[in-house]
Amino acid sequence: MGEGSKRLKNGILAIADQIVVSAGTFLSTMLICRNCSDADFGVFSLAWTIIAFLRTIQERMIASPFLAFTFRPAFNRTSFRGSTLAHQAVFSTASTVMVLIAAVAVRVLGFDGGHFLFGLSLGLALWSTLGRDQMRYVSFTDFAILRLLILDVVVVLSQLIGLVVLIRMDVFSLSVANLVLSFGCLLPIAAWLWMTRSTYVIDNKAVVQDWHHNWSYARWLVVARVFGIAPVVVIPWLIFSFEGDAGTGVFGACTSLVGVSLMFVQGANNVFQPRTMLELQKNGIRGLLTAIGESTGVICAGLICISTVFFFFGNNLLVILGTQYVGFGFLTFLLSVSTLVISISTMLSNGLAALKKSKDFFWGEVSYCVVSIVSALVLIPSQGLNGAAYAMILGGLAVTIVTAVRLADGVHNYAAESSTNEETDSLMPCEREQT
């Protein structure tokens, strides 16, 4: 099979996998949304912002270094893969313990047992969700997408069947729903670890050494992402402050529907991100820019179509989540536009990652954080939920502009360094010593 055919096959499989994952997320959210009040769903949405934050930190701290270095000869070893799995296991366990401690603290402070049980179930859901994310990161890096697609189908079916059974048996609650979402991931994760057991070895010495190496690369990514994810976490809480539980629930429902946009972005990026890294290694700056251009073009074309659908049919689509959400179609359109703008910066940031310019992520993420949150504080009181979406669009424009500037600077410096190295290599040995 030729290179173009392989690329097309991987792209189709990646989109198919993301369709499965996003459809599972949307359908499970729909089932939960339709079987609890707006206020309860608002609490559920707020709680899962914590999981979203930790998932992003894991991606920057563990998955990004793995992706950045795994194609390099010195890191194409089973011990490096084993180190990545060990780092993820430690992070997910520590994160889960923190959530469980918070649940106990809630109980000690006098809240009812329902809040305590919800906190415990959230911790278990966090652990399995982080494990599934790691499975997906490594599988996409290996381009083992067909196997991942099968495992994700198992996850989604398990979760949806479990939720339907809960509802039919009239024993549904948010705590039990979290447990179903958690247990649906466990068997596929175990199966993946067994099927890939020949590709990794846990070497305690390498685990420590690789951690120091990866952290020196990832620390700026993590710091930057803390700022970048802050609006996603903070804005729902601002909505809660100004609009209450019901407003938070509406915003969460509309965000879930707009997950269709994220489905497309994540599916495409699962292919374009490793390809961008590989193109720089194989074809230099020309290959890098080609990959970025293609990925940006594909993302823009797809998301413009999706946003157009939301503009005309947003209210009709919201009926799926419940008739109480009809009238918020324009909000879904605005949220889809924010996804479009931010996604462009994601494609550009793949170039920064390939160039190992992890520090340059910082300024883009900071600009997104400051512009989004400040705008939200101004716009939510006057514009309501639409104001929150406007704020996210403004933040997306800021991060895209800053990231584009940093990428242009990185490309210029890389080209200059490559030119200098070529001139040095062309010199005779005695001339090179004098240089």
C-alpha positions in Angstrom: 0.0 0.0 0.0 1.4 3.4 -1.0 2.1 6.3 1.4 -1.0 8.2 0.2 -3.3 5.2 0.6 -2.0 4.6 4.1 -2.5 8.2 5.0 -6.1 8.1 3.6 -6.8 4.9 5.4 -5.5 6.2 8.7 -7.4 9.4 8.3 -10.7 7.6 7.7 -10.1 5.3 10.6 -9.2 8.2 12.9 -12.4 10.1 12.0 -14.4 6.9 12.5 -12.9 6.4 15.9 -13.6 9.9 16.9 -17.1 9.6 15.7 -17.5 6.6 17.9 -16.0 8.3 20.9 -17.8 11.6 20.5 -21.1 9.9 19.7 -20.7 7.8 22.9 -20.0 10.9 24.9 -22.9 12.8 23.4 -25.4 9.9 23.8 -24.3 9.2 27.4 -24.6 12.9 28.2 -28.0 13.0 26.6 -29.2 10.0 28.7 -27.9 11.7 31.9 -29.3 15.1 30.9 -32.8 13.7 30.2 -33.0 11.8 33.5 -32.0 14.6 35.9 -33.0 18.2 36.5 -31.2 21.2 35.0 -29.7 22.0 38.4 -28.4 18.4 38.9 -27.0 18.4 35.4 -25.3 21.7 36.1 -23.5 20.1 39.1 -22.6 17.1 36.9 -21.1 19.5 34.3 -19.1 21.5 36.9 -17.7 18.3 38.4 -16.5 17.0 35.0 -14.7 20.3 34.4 -12.3 19.0 37.0 -11.8 15.8 35.0 -11.3 17.8 31.8 -8.6 19.9 33.6 -6.7 16.8 34.7 -7.0 15.1 31.3 -5.4 18.1 29.7 -2.6 18.2 32.2 -1.9 14.5 31.5 -1.9 15.2 27.8 0.7 17.9 28.1 2.8 16.3 30.9 3.0 12.7 29.5 1.5 12.3 26.1 3.1 15.3 24.5 6.7 14.4 25.3 6.1 10.8 24.2 4.8 12.1 20.9 7.6 14.6 20.5 10.4 12.1 21.1 9.2 8.7 20.1 10.2 9.0 16.5 13.7 9.9 17.4 16.2 7.0 17.2 17.4 7.4 20.9 13.9 7.0 22.2 12.6 4.3 19.9 12.9 1.7 22.7 10.6 -0.4 24.7 11.8 1.1 28.0 10.8 4.6 26.9 7.3 3.3 26.2 7.3 1.6 29.5 8.4 4.8 31.2 5.4 6.6 29.6 3.0 4.1 31.0 4.6 4.3 34.4 4.4 8.1 34.5 0.7 7.9 33.5 -0.1 5.4 36.2 1.5 7.5 38.9 -0.3 10.7 37.6 -3.7 9.0 37.4 -3.4 7.4 40.8 -2.3 10.7 42.4 -5.1 12.6 40.7 -7.7 10.0 41.8 -6.4 10.1 45.4 -6.8 13.9 45.5 -10.4 13.7 44.3 -11.2 11.0 46.9 -9.7 13.1 49.6 -11.8 16.0 48.5 -14.9 13.7 48.7 -14.0 12.8 52.2 -13.5 16.5 53.1 -17.0 17.2 51.7 -18.4 14.6 54.0 -16.5 15.9 57.1 -17.7 19.4 56.4 -21.3 18.2 56.9 -22.6 17.8 53.4 -25.1 14.9 52.8 -24.1 11.4 51.8 -25.1 12.0 48.2 -22.4 14.5 47.6 -19.9 12.1 49.3 -20.9 9.2 47.0 -20.8 11.4 44.0 -17.2 12.5 44.8 -16.1 8.9 45.2 -17.7 7.8 41.9 -16.1 10.9 40.2 -12.7 9.7 41.4 -13.2 6.3 39.9 -14.4 7.8 36.7 -11.3 10.0 36.6 -8.9 7.1 37.0 -10.4 5.0 34.1 -10.8 8.1 31.9 -7.2 9.0 32.2 -6.2 5.4 31.5 -8.3 5.4 28.3 -6.8 8.6 27.2 -3.3 7.1 27.5 -4.4 4.1 25.5 -5.6 6.4 22.7 -2.5 8.7 22.7 -0.1 5.7 22.3 -2.3 4.0 19.7 -2.5 7.1 17.5 1.2 7.6 17.7 1.7 4.0 16.6 -1.0 4.5 13.9 -2.7 1.4 15.3 -6.1 2.9 14.7 -8.1 -0.1 13.7 -7.4 -1.9 17.0 -8.2 1.3 18.9 -11.5 1.7 17.0 -12.6 -1.8 18.1 -11.7 -1.1 21.7 -13.5 2.2 21.7 -16.6 0.6 20.3 -16.5 -1.8 23.3 -16.2 1.1 25.7 -19.0 3.1 24.2 -21.4 0.1 24.0 -20.6 -0.9 27.6 -21.3 2.6 28.9 -24.5 3.1 26.9 -26.0 -0.3 27.7 -25.1 0.3 31.4 -26.9 3.7 31.5 -30.0 2.3 29.7 -30.2 -0.6 32.2 -30.0 1.9 35.1 -32.8 4.0 33.6 -35.0 1.0 32.8 -34.5 -0.4 36.4 -35.3 3.0 37.8 -32.1 3.1 39.8 -30.5 6.0 38.0 -28.4 8.5 39.9 -25.4 10.7 39.0 -23.1 8.6 41.3 -24.1 5.3 39.7 -23.8 6.9 36.2 -20.2 7.8 37.0 -19.5 4.2 38.0 -21.0 2.9 34.7 -18.8 5.4 32.7 -15.8 4.1 34.7 -16.3 0.4 34.5 -17.0 0.6 30.7 -13.3 1.5 30.2 -11.6 -1.1 32.4 -11.8 -4.2 30.2 -10.7 -2.5 27.0 -7.7 -0.9 28.9 -6.7 -4.3 30.2 -7.1 -5.8 26.8 -4.9 -3.1 25.2 -2.2 -3.5 27.8 -2.1 -7.2 27.1 -2.1 -6.9 23.3 0.8 -4.4 23.4 2.8 -6.1 26.1 5.7 -6.8 23.7 6.2 -3.1 22.9 7.0 -1.9 26.4 9.2 -2.8 29.4 9.2 -1.1 32.8 12.8 -0.3 33.7 12.9 1.5 37.0 16.1 3.4 36.2 14.8 4.4 32.8 11.5 5.6 34.4 13.3 8.1 36.5 15.7 9.2 33.8 13.0 9.6 31.2 10.9 11.5 33.6 13.6 14.1 34.1 14.1 14.3 30.4 10.4 14.6 29.5 9.7 17.1 32.3 12.3 19.4 31.0 10.4 19.5 27.8 6.9 19.4 29.2 7.0 21.8 32.1 6.4 24.8 29.9 3.6 22.9 28.1 2.0 22.2 31.5 2.3 25.7 32.8 0.9 27.0 29.5 -2.0 24.6 29.5 -3.0 25.5 33.1 -3.7 29.0 31.7 -5.2 27.6 28.5 -7.7 25.2 30.2 -8.5 27.8 32.9 -11.3 29.5 30.9 -12.9 26.1 30.2 -13.0 25.5 34.0 -13.6 29.1 35.2 -16.3 30.2 32.7 -18.9 27.6 33.8 -18.3 28.6 37.4 -18.8 32.3 36.4 -22.0 31.2 34.7 -23.0 29.4 37.9 -22.4 32.6 39.9 -24.4 34.9 37.5 -27.0 32.5 36.1 -27.3 29.8 38.8 -27.6 25.9 38.4 -30.1 26.1 35.6 -28.0 28.4 33.5 -25.0 26.2 34.0 -27.0 23.2 33.0 -28.1 24.9 29.7 -24.6 25.9 28.9 -23.4 22.3 29.6 -26.1 20.9 27.3 -25.2 23.3 24.5 -21.5 22.5 24.9 -22.3 18.8 24.7 -24.1 19.3 21.4 -21.2 21.3 20.1 -19.1 18.3 20.9 -19.8 17.3 17.3 -17.3 20.0 16.3 -14.7 18.7 18.8 -15.3 15.2 17.4 -14.2 16.3 14.0 -11.2 18.3 15.3 -9.9 15.6 17.6 -10.3 12.9 14.9 -8.4 14.9 12.4 -5.8 16.0 14.9 -5.1 12.5 16.0 -3.7 11.9 12.5 -2.3 15.4 11.8 -0.4 15.8 15.1 2.0 12.8 14.7 2.2 13.4 11.0 3.4 17.0 11.6 6.1 15.7 13.9 7.2 13.1 11.4 7.2 15.5 8.4 9.7 17.8 10.1 12.0 14.8 10.7 11.7 13.6 7.1 11.2 16.7 5.0 12.3 19.6 7.1 10.5 23.0 7.2 8.8 22.4 3.9 7.2 19.2 5.1 6.2 20.9 8.4 4.4 23.8 6.7 2.7 21.5 4.3 1.3 19.4 7.1 0.2 22.5 9.0 -1.5 23.9 5.9 -3.3 20.7 5.1 -4.5 20.2 8.6 -5.7 23.9 8.9 -7.5 23.7 5.6 -9.3 20.4 6.5 -10.3 21.7 10.0 -11.6 25.0 8.7 -13.7 23.4 5.9 -15.3 20.9 8.2 -16.0 23.3 11.1 -17.5 26.0 8.8 -20.0 23.4 7.6 -20.8 22.3 11.1 -21.2 25.9 12.3 -23.6 26.6 9.4 -25.7 23.7 10.5 -25.9 25.0 14.0 -26.8 28.5 12.8 -29.9 27.2 10.9 -30.9 24.1 12.9 -29.5 24.6 16.4 -32.9 24.7 18.0 -34.0 21.6 16.2 -31.0 19.7 17.3 -31.3 20.8 21.0 -34.7 19.0 21.1 -32.6 15.8 21.4 -31.4 16.9 24.8 -34.8 18.1 25.9 -37.5 20.6 24.9 -36.4 23.0 27.7 -33.3 23.8 25.7 -35.1 25.0 22.6 -34.4 28.7 22.1 -30.6 28.4 22.7 -29.8 27.5 19.2 -27.8 30.6 18.6 -25.7 29.8 21.7 -24.7 26.5 20.0 -23.7 28.4 16.9 -21.5 30.8 18.9 -19.8 27.9 20.7 -19.1 26.1 17.4 -17.5 29.3 16.1 -15.3 29.4 19.2 -14.3 25.8 18.5 -13.4 26.8 14.9 -11.2 29.7 16.0 -9.4 27.8 18.8 -8.9 24.7 16.5 -6.8 26.8 14.1 -4.4 27.6 17.0 -4.3 23.9 17.7 -3.0 23.1 14.2 -0.4 25.8 14.5 0.7 24.6 17.9 1.5 21.2 16.4 4.2 23.0 14.5 5.6 24.5 17.7 5.6 21.1 19.3 7.5 19.6 16.3 10.1 22.4 16.6 10.4 21.7 20.3 9.4 25.3 21.1 7.4 24.3 24.2 8.1 27.7 25.9 6.3 29.4 23.0 3.0 27.7 24.0 3.0 29.8 27.1 2.2 33.2 25.6 -0.7 31.9 23.4 -2.3 30.1 26.3 -1.9 33.1 28.6 -3.5 35.4 26.0 -6.5 32.9 25.7 -6.8 32.8 29.5 -6.7 36.5 30.1 -8.9 37.6 27.2 -11.5 34.9 27.7 -12.0 35.3 31.5 -11.8 39.2 31.5 -14.3 39.2 28.6 -16.6 36.8 30.4 -16.6 38.9 33.5 -17.7 41.8 31.4 -20.1 40.1 29.0 -21.9 37.5 31.0 -23.7 40.0 33.3 -25.0 41.9 30.2 -25.3 39.2 27.6 -26.0 36.1 29.7 -24.9 32.7 28.3 -24.2 34.3 24.8 -21.7 36.5 26.6 -19.8 33.5 27.7 -19.6 32.2 24.1 -18.5 35.7 22.9 -15.7 35.7 25.5 -14.5 32.3 24.3 -14.4 33.5 20.7 -12.4 36.5 21.6 -10.0 34.3 23.6 -9.7 32.0 20.6 -8.8 34.9 18.3 -6.1 36.0 20.8 -4.4 32.6 21.1 -4.5 32.0 17.3 -2.8 35.3 16.5 -0.1 34.9 19.2 0.5 31.2 18.2 0.9 32.2 14.5 3.4 34.9 15.4 5.4 32.5 17.6 5.3 29.7 14.9 6.6 32.1 12.2 9.5 33.1 14.5 10.2 29.4 15.3 10.3 28.5 11.6 12.6 31.4 10.8 15.0 30.4 13.5 15.0 26.7 12.6 15.7 27.6 8.9 18.5 29.8 9.9 20.1 27.2 12.2 19.7 24.5 9.5 21.4 26.8 7.0 24.3 27.4 9.4 24.7 23.7 10.0 24.8 22.9 6.3 27.5 25.5 5.7 29.6 24.1 8.6 29.2 20.6 7.3 30.4 21.6 3.9 33.7 22.9 5.2 36.9 20.9 5.2 37.9 19.6 8.7 40.6 22.2 9.2 38.2 25.0 8.2 35.5 23.6 10.5 37.9 23.8 13.5 38.8 27.3 12.7 35.0 28.2 12.5 
